[in-house]
Amino acid sequence: MKIREWDHSLKVRLIGESIMNITFWMFFPFLAIYFAEEFGKGKAGLLLILSQVFSVIANLIGGYCADRFGRKRMMVLSSFGQGLSFLLFAFANSPWYESALIGFFAFTVASVFGALYWPASQAMVADVVEEKDRSDVFAVFYTSINIAVVIGPILGGIFFFTYRFELMLFAAFTCFLLSFILFKWTDETVPENASLTNLASKNWIGVIVEQIKDYHIIVKDKIFMIFIIAGILSSQTFMQLDLLIPVYTKEAIDVQTIFSLGDWIVSINGEKAFGILVSENGFLVALFTVLVSKWVTRFHEKNVFAISSILYAVSMWMFGLTDWFWGFVLAMIVFTLGELLIVGLQQSFISVLAPEHMRGQYFAAASLRYTVGRMIAPVAIPLTIWIGYFWTFSVIAILSLASAAFYYYMFILYRQQKDNTPAQ
């Protein structure tokens, strides 16, 4: 499905979110380093876990609200809320006042609004795109994110540690701009049978009771629950790109020569090395997402999901076994291949499992793979204090291998369900 054939709301989102994503990736990869330096690795890990607890709750609320109050409304409010959060973050890093604790609070609130945005944005794609084209559309959005991942960290390596105040002000401005764009030029896409509900028409107890009933239905979907468990185990590995890997890279690479020719020597420190690694990841994903997404359709989904988890595990062991910059580059190639295999496939699979009137909640529940994974992942940072980096990477790799086994079991049940054969 070509972009010119897209619903105009998706075209507007693609442009607006691309601008926001570039700004976001100018500071997000460096936050783990920032908080570890300000609070210490142990306390930073615990605080990051706490922030993700709120994101888990927000994801569930976001899915409910996306189905009940509309995709557009939730996306506009969420992007505006993120803008306010980044303004607070800027204030906490201003020339007049500095507070890492307020900065962390602002980051947590921004994460909550981001968790509210995600289910509505994914459900909007499922609303307006036919099932056969969804994987391609999701892949294009993912590619746009990774173009931002190429550009953002390179700029962030220059601006984040020197011009943090100005950078966060710019982030706030882009969020407000995205909110305006969504409000002005997108349409509501929620299906008619998932009618919008005025928040004032129910008291808060009625809303919570109805929400619990709806999610109880999702919990009873055994295949979907196994998908979430497998995804959590896999995503906790993927989340290390923003957590353990930057901290380890900064410590492992003090100043290292990466290229020399005669008297010409190119050296790099840990912070800039990590910026290059993230940009490498984004460049490879941006370049190959659509190609790989089409290529993997030739293979059984069961094998694709499992191999992705295995590649994640291998990349973790590669990171743990080296402190050489080019070794990190090779490990990132393996890591990125694991990511590429399931970029569009997993979103398309969710849309197949989800009933039309509960798409928002299914996408929200599916995003627990990332929010719970991100809640677990920061444990790796204080864990390095007790068992060291290599064994920490090994624990992460083992969890990723376990996810491969869950994916295999899930597809056995899925095949039995499609064939109307009772599971053993």
Secondary structure, 3 states (H helix, E strand, C coil): CCHHHCCHHHHHHHHHHHHHHHHHCCCHHHHHHHHHHHHCHHHHHHHHHHHHHHHHHHHHHHHHHHHHHCHHHHHHHHHHHHHHHHHHHHHCECCCCECHHHHHHHHHHHHHHHHHHHHHHHHHHHHHCCHHHHHHHHHHHHHHHHHHHHHHHHHHHHHCCCCHHHHHHHHHHHHHHHHHHHHHHCCCCCCCCCCCCCHHHCCHHHHHHHHHHHHHHHHCCHHHHHHHHHHHHHHHHHHHHCCHHHHHHHHHCCEEEEEEECCEEEEEEHHHHHHHHHHHHHHHHHHHHHHHHHHHHHCCHHHHHHHHHHHHHHHHHHHHCCCCHHHHHHHHHHHHHHHHHCCCHHHHHHHHHCCHHHHHHHHHHHCHHHHHHHHHHHHHHHHHHHHHHHHHHHHHHHHHHHHHHHHHHHHHHHHHHHCCCCCC
